[in-house]
């Protein structure tokens, strides 16, 4: 039913293009690109769109028109200290063709340059998009009647001119119907004619520095118009336009690179299956028109399997959803709907001096007739851009890195083809302590804006303004200051001494340090060791009568009222050594009908209570006061009885009276965790026959399979407690060093975190399956980590706890949450309520124990043999991955999945995060929570928009995934 509904809605969108586009259902650029594939000729070079034979430009008298175009005030606008103008400029009086503009001066207009902004489409409005939802001074409120001030508007630093072009777009019009069949050449000519006349109307700007900027299909408009200006400037009797530079963002500049980069981006962003990606790579040659039907079919499969995610930002929510998950930015996904209502208000049109001819029908954001009938459009603009680079004007190309339609990967494929040597190597540029990236070539500059989709100023307005200001000044975006760099270095050194507080403040990375340290220890041949105790050693089982009652938590300080029971305390696993592990157990409201689930965090050496229970999947989160709790409605104890274990001894509240126990490893951790479970089940005998599952993330990619393997082996011993193990699930898990290294650096490049040169250096010099890597390989790897800069290790789009940036992460998760947990769990009253720290160990509770991590012993380089063994045992095996993790990215896990050698049972599909839709038209809008592929005896699931700690970043999606895992059903598909 829902699939049929989406089809009907799509057909409706073609008839009512603007409202569907503004509601994010219609994609003019995507449709344009799809249509042109079938029309492509084998040899179609970039045509020279310059008017080689000078044609006199129509110049009309402009006296007095500026005053008539002045906007006194827009309906519902706040008070401002700059002037606005809008109106029509005739470009062809014979055809009755006139283009509409909106001009916002700067408060200090006399000292600022003039900047022309062009949106793309082709056929979309620079006023509806650029002015009203991106870089203009106002945004429209949800009422569709009033405006709010955009403090990051580009008229802070320039006088900005928005042009609706060609005729037929927005308020621009022609009295000749054939004008609505147009293309690149006519659009460039009309835009040039507009500028010549506009400068007569505003003569004070004739000698002012002039820049052209735009995005999307303006990757055609902007270079072509700039080229036409430079050519016509050579004509002595022609108006000279003082062109200083151009900047194009997420721009369609080369068809071949766009196609190749798009499908590679789809795969590394976990949007399409291995099979479809491989099918495209094997069967498609995007530099040729002679692609087979097989290629076409694979491309269509790619777009179909992506599902209903926003075309212009892979992490943005849809206007139609009621999901609690935001995008990477705070941008309202329904903004274009508000603009549609506002610009169709007769009072607004009157104030704008718009629609003076009373054209029937509403103002539209995009004109599908224009786009569908588009004529000339070269397949590459690279020759034109090269020509502009050689002319000496400033050329900047920028890219938001979460765009789907023209991804950063596509632009990165084009940059080397411009053939310009590097002047300033790739570096992270600084915005409020957070980084994005820039590389300066000899005569072109490439800049990325982190966490922005196709419409960069919409999604990251603060970062966009910093970039734009740098462009106008002719200076590269700011680097991290030397003082700040020195501070970070000192802080990092302090973190080594006081690991937890720095880790909780997001400055210390135990897993990253662990992975880095072990590289130097790696042997050439180090298979996954069999960590099972092959010779049965009797497990110490202590009397447990009455201990459950003693472990019951009456109430945690500052907790809200709940209807489930909680327990916590110690279980001794080695009385001789005085070794005891601490646990926290949250029953479900209906405990008797629910399974038992053990959760393990990784590190190694990090707390499952401080992280898992208090910041991820537990029933409570800590408020910023560090003293009170709030209820997590997506807690996993909604569907299971969840047990959190701090393991090994030395982690969190777990301890040993024998100091040598703090030098440990995988084997001892598995054995102690098993001993814990046997004793815990004696304390809670009602759970002995209950279905039991083990879940965890990160280095628990070791813990979970090893413990599961040990349970299954010991279950074979008849006099041993039988644990009713039903399945395991591991997330963003360290399971294979070779794939982790290869996948990480590939993910860095496709996410625009490292340079082409460093990525190529790693690919050419590193063999991650070997221990015999050269110093050259090591140096390139170090360069990769150094040039990434100050971004959060566990989510490339998350804000830092120390950041003052206004940009959020993909989720609403508070980046300082672990600081609050640190304060809470070190409160003596909390420890008393938890029955924790009963020995009065000196020093604070710590989220991670650096001594444990640093001294870690046995750790196989691959867990794939162990996972295969579990798959063959018949238990449920699920592997999941948040797709914005930096430390163990989804790419790494995807490299490992084929090595498990299991045939596909249910092909890759987008799964529906059911709660993420609202009543809209027919009350069914499909929302992609991630993707899933079911193999014969293992399932792989992605959680979209989530970093390393999946339940922290996407709690609603995580609960849907977890519920499916427990039920043994695949996550829900589109109905």
N, C-alpha and C positions, 0 to 999 in steps of 0.2 A: 504493500500500500504506500509506504513512505517513498520508495523509489519512484513509483508512478507519480506521486505528488511533486517530487522534485523536477521530473520531466515536464509536467504541466506548468509548473512555475517558471521553468526556463523558457518555455514557449511564450508565456505571457510577458516575460522580460524583453523579448525581442520586439514586441509590439509597443511596450511602454518603457522605452530604454532608460530614461533618466531615473524614474522612481526605483526601478530594479537596481540600476547601478548605484544610486545613492543609498539604497538599502543593501548594497554589497552583494547583489545576486547576478549582476550582469558585468561582464569583463570585456570592455571594448578592445583593449590591446591584445588580450588572449585570442579573441575571435579574429582580429585582424591578422595576427601571426599565423593562426591556423589556416585561414583562407589563402594566404599568400603561398603556403607550402605547395598547394596544388597548382599554382600558377607559375611556379619558378622556372626560369629558363636556365639551360646549362651554363651559358656565358652571359652574365649580366653584371658588368663591372659597375662601380659607383659612377653614375653619370655626372658630368659637369653641369651643375644646375645654375651656374652663373649666366647672366644675360650677356653673352659675348659681344653682341651688337647692341650698343647703347640705345635704349628706348626712353624717350623723354618721360619723366615722371609727372603725373598730374599733380599740380600744386594749387590748391584753392586758397582764396583769401581767408585768413584766420583771425583778423583783427576782432577783438571783443568776444571771441568764442571762449577763451579761457575763463573770463568772468562768468559767462553763462553756465559753464561746466562746473563751477564751484559748488560743492555740497555744503549746504548750511548745517545740516545735521542728519544723520541716518536715524530712522525710527528705532527707539530703544537703545541708542548707543550711550556709553558713558562719556563724560566730559574729557576732552583731550586737548593738547596744546600744539597740534599740527593741522595743516590744511589738507583737505581731500577734494578731488575732482573726478568727474566721470562724464562720459558722453560719447558721441560718435565722431569718427573721422572718415570722410568719404575717400575711397581709394580708386573708384571708377564711376564717375557721374553718369556715363552712358548706360552702364549696366545697372545703375542704382545700387552699387555695392559699398557698404559702409561697415567699418569695424568698430566694436565697442571697447572702451578702455576704462580702467579705474586706477587712479593715481594717488598715492599717499606720500606726501612730503615728509621729510624728517623735521623734528623740532628745530634743528639747526640746518635748514635746507641749503643755505648758501655755501656751506663748506663740504657738502656731501655729494658723492657722485650720483648718477642716474643708473638705475638697474631695471632692465626689462625682464619680466618673468613670463615664461611660457609653459603651460601644461601640455600634455601629449594627447593620447587617445589612439590614433588620430581622431579628432572630433570632440575633444572634451574642453571644458571651460577653465580658463585660468583665474576667473573670478570666483566661481563656485568652489573650486578646489584650492588653488593657490592662495587667493586672498582670504577666503572665508574659513578654510580648515587647515591651512598650513602656515604661511609666513606673514599674512596680513595682520593689521593691528587689532582686528576683532574676530571673535568666534561667536557663533550663534548659540544661544541658550536652548535647552530642550523645548521651551514653549514655542519656538519658531518665530518669536516676535521681538525679542530683546537680544542685546549683544553684551559680551563681556570682553574686557581688555586683555590682549595677549602681550604680556610683558617681554616676550622674546621675539616680537615682531621685527622683521628686517629693516623697517624704517627707523629703527633705533640708530642705524649706521649708514643708511642710504635713502635716497628718494626712489620709491619703488613703483614701477609702472606695470600693471597687469593688462594683458591684451587677449581678447577673445578672437581667435583666428583658427581657421579661415571663416569666411562668411557662412552663416548657418549654425555656427557654434554659439551657444549662449544667447546674448542679445544681438550679436552681429547678424547682418542680413544682406540679402541681395534681392532686387526686383526681377532678376533674370534667373529662371529656374535652373538653367544649365550650369550656373555657377556652383551649384551644390554637388556637381560631379567635379572633383578637384584632386589635387595631389601635392607633392612636395614643392614642385617648381612654382606653381601658382601661389602657394602659401607663402613661400619666401618672397616672391615679388610683391604680393599685397602687404606683407608685414614691412617690407622696406618702404613702400609707398606711404604706409601709415606713419612710419617714423619721420620721414621727410616732412610731411604735413604737420605732424604733432610738434616737431621742433619749431616750425613756423608759429604755431599757436603758443608755444612756451619758449620763446627765443633766448631767455636767460640760461637755458640748459644746452644751447648749441655747442659751446666750447667745453662743457663739463665732461669729465671722464665718464664714459659710457660702457656698461657691461651687460651681457646677455646671460641669463641663467634659466634653467628649466630642468625637467625630469621626464623620464619615460620616453614616449615617442618624440619629445623635444630633443632627444639625442639625434634626431634628424633636423628638426626646426632650427635649433640653435646654431650648429655648425654651418648649415646652409645659408642662414641669414647673415651670419658673421662673414662668410666668404663673399656673399653678394655685396655687403657693405664695403669690404676692403677693395673689391674690384671696382665698384662705382666711385669710391673715394679717389681713384686714379683719374677720373674724368674731371677736368678742371672747372667746368661750368656746373658741376653737380654739388649739392649740399654735402659737405664733409662731415661725417659722423665720427666723433672722437672715440672710436672703439678701443678699449684697453684690454678686454679679456672676456672669456666665456667660462662658465661652469655648468656641467651637466651631471645629473644624478640618476642612478639606477636607469641608465639610458640604453635604448635600443640603438646600438652603433654597428653591430656586425651580426648578421643572421647565423653564420656558422658557429661563432663562439656562444651566441645566445642559446642555441639548441644544445650544443655539447655541454655547456656550463650548467644549463638548467637541469638536465637529467643526472649529471654527476652530483649536483646539489641536492636533488631529490633523494638520491641514495644515501649520501653522507648525513642528511638530515632525517634519515629513517622514515621517508615518506613512501618509498616503493620497494618492491621485493628484490632479492638478489637475482632472481630469474629474469625479471623484466629489465633490470639494469644491464645484465649481461647480454640479453637479447638485443637491446639497443646498441650496445658497444660492438657487438659482433655483426650486426646487420645494417647499421646506418652509417653513411658517410655524409655528414652535414655540409661539406663543401661542394657536394654534387647534387644535381637535381634528379639523378637517376637512382633514387632509392626504391627498394622493392616494397611490395605490399606487406611483406613480413616486417620490415622496418616500421612501416606506417601502423601496423597492428600493435606492435610493441609500444610505440609512442602513445597510441590511444589507450592501451592498458595502463600505462603510467598515469595518465591524467584521470582515468576512471578510478583507479585504486587509491588515489590520494584522498578521495572523499571530500566532504564539505568543510574544507578549511579556507580561510580568507585568502584570496588570490594575491593580495598585496602585502601580506605579513603572515608568515606561517604560525606565529604564536598569538596573533590578535584574536580576541573574541569576536563573534559575529554579532551584528546588530540584532539578530533574531533570537539570541540566546539569553537565558537568565542565569548563566553559570556564575559561580562565585570566583572563577579563575579569571584574572585580568590578563591583558597583554603585557608585553615588556614595558609599555608606556601606560600613562593614565589617559590616553586619547579615547574619547567616547566613540565607539564604533558606529553609532547612529548619527554622528555629526552631519553627514551629508543629507540626511532626512530633514534635519532642522534647517539647513541651508535651502533646500528645495522649498520648504514652506515660507521661509523669509523672503527669498528672491521672487516668489510669486505673489507676494503681498503688493497690491496696487500702490499703497503709500510708499513702500520701499522703492518700487520702480520709478515712481514720481520723483523721489528724492535723488535717485541715481540718474535721472534724465534718460531713463531706459525705456525700451519698447514704445518709442514715440510713434511708430506706425501702427500700433495696436494689432500686432501679429496674433492670429488666433492660436490657442493652445498655450500650455505652460512653458515658462523658461525651463530648459533642460540642462542637466549637468553634462551630458554627452549626447551627441546626435548620431544615432546608429546609421542613418541614411548616408551621412558624410563618410563614416568609417567604412561601411560596406562598399561604397562606390569609389573608394580611393584609387587613384590612377598610378602615377609614377612614384616609385619608392625603391631606391637602390638597396641592394642587399648588404652593402657595407658602406659605412661613412668613414672608415679609417683613412682613405686617401685625402678626403676633405679635412679631417682633423690634422693629419700630417702637414698639410698645406698651411693651416692656421698656426701650427707650432712653428713652422719655418718663417712665418710672417713677423714673429716677435711679440705678438700679443700673449697675454697670460692665458694658459689653458689648464683648467683643473677638471678632473673627473672624480666624482665621489659616489659612494655606494653605501646604503643602509644594508646591514648584513643579515637581516631576517626577511628580506623580500623573496617572494616565490616566483613572480612573473619575470623579473629580470635580476636574477640573483648575483651576489657579489662574485661568485665563481665565474660567471660569464664575463664580467668586466675584467677579472684577473687574467682570463685567457686572452683578452684583446690587448692588454697593456704592452706585453713584449713585442707585439706586432707593429707597434708604433716606432720601434727601433731607436729609442732614445737612451743614451747611457745614464746610469744612475749618478746623481749628484749628491743627494743626501740619503743614506740607506734607511730602510724601514725602521720606524721607531714608534712606540706608543705615545700618543699625544694626550695631554692632561686636561681633564674637565672635572673640577671639584674633587680631585684625588682619584678619579676613575679614568680608565684609559680606552682609547680607540686608536687607529693606526694611520700612518702616512708614509709615503715614499716619494721623494722628489727626483724626477728625472731631469735631464738637461733642459728640456723645454716643455715639460708637462708634469703635473703633480697629481698623484692618486691618493685619495683620502677615504677612509672608512668611518662610518658613524655606527658605533656598536649599539645593538638593541633597537635599530630603526628598520622599518620596512621600506616599501616603495616610496611612500610620501614622508621623506626624512623630517621636514620641519613639523609635521603633525605628531610623529611618534617621539621624537627627541628634540623638542624645541630649543632647549638650552644648549645642547651640543651643536645643533644646527647653526645657531647664532654665532657661537664661537668659531666654528668652521668658516662661516660666511664672512665674518669680520676679518679673519686671517686672509681669506682670498682677496678681499678689497684692499687690504694693506700690503699685499704682496709678500706676506711673511708666512712661514710655515706655522701650523698650529703649535701651541706652546708645549715644550717638553716638561717633564717633571723637574722641579727645581733641584739644584745640587743640595740645598739645605734639607729638602724633603727626602731626597734619596739617602742622605746621610742618616736622617732620623729613622727611616725604614730599616737601614742596615743595623743600627744600634738596637732597635726594637726586636729585630730578628734574633740578634745574639742574646738578648734578654729572654726571648721565648724559649731558647734552648735550656735556660736555667729554670724557668718557671713555666713549664709546658702548658699547663691547663688553662691559665687565664689568657695566655696569648692565643691558644687554640680556640677558646670560646669567643675570643674577640676576633677570630678569623685571621690570625696572623701566623699560626703554626700549622703545618700540614704533616701529620704523622705518617700517613700512607705515602705521600709523595717522597718524604725523606727515606722511608723504608725501601721503596722501589729503587730510589737512586743509590742507596748504600749497597744493595744486593747486586747491582750491576757489576761492581768490582770484585765480587766474591764468586761470580758464576763460573761453574765448571763446564767444560765442553759437553760432557755427557752427564746429565743429571736428570734421570727420568722421574716421574712422579713416584715418590716412595709409597709403599704400601704401609699406611699408618695404622692399620688394624692390628690389635694385639692378637697375633696368631696363636700364641700359647695363652690359654685362658688364665688370667690372674683373678683370684676371688676379689669381689668388690666389697669394700668396707660398708656394712649396713648397720647404722646405729638405731637404737630404739627411738621411735618418732611419736609415740603416744603423747597427746596433749600439746604438742608443739604447734599444731595448726592453730589452735585457739589462742595461744600466746602470740602468734604472728599476725593475728587479725588487727588491721588498722581501724581504729575507731573513727578517726577523721584526720585528714592532713590539715595543717595550719593554712587557713585562707582558702579552703576548697569550697566550691559550691555544693549544694545538696545533690546527691545521686542515689540511684536505686540499685546499685550493685555493690558487692563486697570486694574489699582489697586486703591483701596480705603482703607482708614482707619480713625478711629475716635472714638468718644464716643457715646453711647446711654444711656440716663438716664432711670433707671428702678425704682427709688424711689426718687422723687424730694424733699420730706420732709426730708429724711435722707441724701440727697446729694449723692446718690449712683449711680455710672455710670460704665458701662462695656465697655472695649476697644475691638475693632475688627480690623482685617485686612482681606481684601477681594480681591481675585485675580480672575478676570474673565477669561474665556477661550478665545482663539482667535476667536471662533465662539460662542459668549455667548448666542445668542437667541435660539440655538438648543440644548443646554446642560442643564442638571439638576443642581440644587443647592445642595451643600454638606456642612454641618457643621462639622468641626473637633474640637474635644475636647481632650486636654491632661489631665493627671491625677494628681497624687501627693499623697493625695490631696494638692492643693496649688501651682501647677506648671503651667507654661505659655504655652499656645498653640501657641503663636507666636515665643517665643524663641526656643522652641523645635520643634513643628509641622511644622511651616512655615519656620524656618531658618535652621533646621538640618535634616528634614525628607521629607515632601511631597510638600513643597512650591517651587516656581519657582527659588529661589535663595539660594545659600549657601555662607557663609562668608569666604573670603580668610584669611590665617594666619596673614595678616597685620591688621586685625580687622577694615579695612577701606573700602575695596572694596568687590564686590560680583561677583560670577560666576553663570552661568545659569545651572540649573538642568534640563537636558533633559527628566528626568523621573518624572517631576512634575505632580501632579494629575490634575492640571488645563488644561492638554492636553485633558481631557475627561469630565471635569465638571467645574462649577464655584464654587470655594472653599472659604468658610468663616471660619476664625480662630477666636475663641472667648476666651478672657482671663476672666475666671470665677472661683471662685466668686470674689467679690470686695476684693481688697488687693493683688490679683495675678497680676504680671506684671505691666501694666500701669492702670489697673482698680482700682478704689478707692471708698471710702465713706468718707463723712464728719462726720460720726457718728462712734466713736471708737468701740462701741458694735457690729457693723456689722462685725468686724474681728473675732468674735467668731461665727462660722457658722457651717453648716453641709449639709447633702445630700438634705434635704427638701427645705431649703432656696435656695440652689444652683440651684435646678431644677426650682423653682418658678422664680428666677431672670433670668435664661436662657430663660425661656418661655416668660417672659415680654420683654426681649431683642428682641426675634424673632418677636414678634407682632409689636413692634415699628420699627425694622429694615425693615420689609416688607412694612411698610408705607413709609419708606424712599426710598425703592427700589420696588415700586409697580409692576414693570414688572415681578417680581419673585413670585408674590402671587399665581399664579396658576401653577407654574413650579413644576415638581416632586422634592421632598425634601427628602434628606437622612441625617442621623446623623452617624458619624463615630468617633472613638476614641480608645485609648489604655490605659492600666494600670488601674488606679483608675477610669477612664472613663467607666470601666465595671460597675460602679455605675451610673455615670452621664448620659450615653447614654440611657440605658433602662428606667431610671426614667424620663428623659425628654421626651422620646418617649411616655411613658405611660401617662404623663401629657398632652401632645399634643392630644392624642387620646381621652382622657376624655373631654378635653375642646372643642374639635371639635364637641362634641355632643350638646353643648350649641349653640342654633341657632343664638343668637345675638353676638357671638364671632367670631373673625377672624379664618377662617378655614385654617390650615396649611396642605398642600398636602403631608403628610408624606407617603413615599413609602417603606422605609426600614432602617435598622440599620446594622452596622458592627462594632464589637468590637474585639480588638486584644490584646493578652497576658493580658487578663483582669482579674481583681479581681472580681470574681462573686460568689465565695462560699469559706468561710474560712476553712471549714473542708477539702475540696478537695485541696485547696491551700497548707495547711500544710502537708497533707499526700503526695501529689504529689511532693512537694518540696524536702522532705527528701528522698523519693524514687529516685528522679532524681539525688540528690547529690550522692547517692551510685552508681547508674549505670553509672554515669559520672565520677566515681573514684575521688570524692571530699572529701568523709568522710570514716572513717574506718568501718570495719565489726562490731566492738564492739559497736560503737556509733549508727550505723544504727539498729542493733539488739536491743540495749537499748531503742531506740525510738519506734520501733515496739512493744516491749514487755510491755512498761510502759505508752504509750500515747494513749489516745482515743480522737481524735481531734473533734469528734462530741459532746464532753462533756466539761463542764467548770471545772469539778472536776478532773483535772490532778494533779498528785503528784509533789513534789519537785524533785523527781528522774527524772520524765519526763522533767521537766523544765531544770534540769542540763544537761541532754543528748542533748536537743535542743541547749543549749548554747555551749556545746562542739562542736556540728556540725558546728555552725557558726564560732567559734574560729579556728577550725582546717582547715577550707577552706583556710584561709590566704588571701593574698592580690591579689584577682582576681576581675575583674570588675563585679559589681552587676548585670548589665543588659545584659551581654553576656559573657559566661564562656571562650570564646576563643579570646575575644577582647584584644588588648594591652591596657595598661593604659597610660593616658596622660603623666604621670611622668616617664614612662619606657624608658630605653635606649635600650631595646631589639630589635634585628633585625627581630624578628618574627612578621608578620602582623596578623590581625584577619582573620576571614572567609571572610570579605569584605574589600574594600579599604577605608572604612570610617575613617576619621581622628579622633582619640580619643580626641583630644583637641578642636574639633569644637565648643563646648559650650563656651570655653574661648574666642574664636574669636567673637561669638555672643554677649557675655557679653560686650566686648569692643565696638562692633558696635552699639548696642542698647543704650549704655550710651553716645554715641557721640551726643552732642546738635544739630548738623546739621541733623542727622538722626531722632532724636525725632521731630524736626521741620517739616521735610518732611513727617513724619507719623502723624502729628497733635497730638502728644502724649505728656503726662506730661504737659498739659496746665495749671495745677494749680501750677506747680513748686514744687512738693513734694520733700522734702529733702531726700538725700540718693540715691543710684544707683537703676536703674531698676534691678530686680532680677529674675532669672530663676524660683526659687521656694521660697515661703514664709514660713519659718519654723514656725512662729507664727500662721499662718492659720492652718497648718498641725497639730501642737501640740494641738491646742484648738478645734479641730474638734469634733462636737457633734454627732448628729444622724447618724448612719451608720449600716444598717442591716448586719448580718453575712452571709446572702445568698441573692442573686438576682435571684435565679432560679425561684421562683414563678412569679416574674415580667416578666422574659424572656418568661416563658410559656404563660403568658397572651398575650404578644406581638405576639408570634407564632400563637396563636388562633385568633388574630385580622385579620390575612391575610396579614400583611406587610411582607416584605422580612427580614429575620433574618440570618445574617452570623456571625460566630465566627471564628476568625483566630488566628494562633499562630506561631511565630518564634520559631524554635526548639533548639536554643542555649541560650535562656534566662535563667537566674539563679533565678530571683526574683519571677516570675510567670511562671514556666516552662510549656512546652507543656504537660507533664505528668499530671499536676494539671487540665488543661482544659479537658484532655481526661477522667479523673475521673468524671468530671461534665456532659459530654455529655449524657451518658446513663440515667442520672437522669431526663433529659428533657422529656423522655418517648415517643420519636417520632420514628415511624418505619422507617427503611432504605428504601429509594427510589432508589438511585443509589449507589451501593457498592463502597467502598474505591478503589481509583486508583491513580496512579502517574500522575500529570498534567504537561503539556509540556510548559516550558518557551520558547516560540517560537523563540525568537531572538537568543537563545543560541545554534546555530549550524552553520556550514559553509559547503561550497561545499566540500564534501569528498566522493569519489567513486560515489555514486548515489545521492549526495546532500541532504541526509536526515539522520541526526543523532539526535535521540530523546534525549532531555535533561530534567531531572526532576527538576522542580521548587519547587515542594512540593507534597503534597497529599491532596485528597479531598474525603469526603463522604457526600452525599446529603440525608438528612432525609426528612420526609414528609413535614415539615414546618420549618426546620432550616438546615443550611449548615455549615460544619466544614472544614476549609482549613488550611493546614500547609504551611509555607514558609521556605524552606530548607536553612540552613546556615545563619539564621537571629536570632538576639537577640530580646530584648524587644521592641526596636524601629525599627520595620520592614522596613519602607521606608528609614531609614538611612543606614541600613546594606545591604539590597538587593533591591535597588531602581527599577531595571528593573523588577524583579519578583513581587514586590509590585504593580507596575503599571498594570501588566498583571492581577493580582488578582483583583485589584480595578475596572478595566475596565469590567471584567467579572461580578462583583457584580452589577455595575450600569446597565449593559445590561440584568441582570437577567438570565445569562447563566453560566453554570459551566465552570471552567477553562479548557482550551483545553486538550483533551486526546491525546494519541499517535494515529496518523492517520493510 
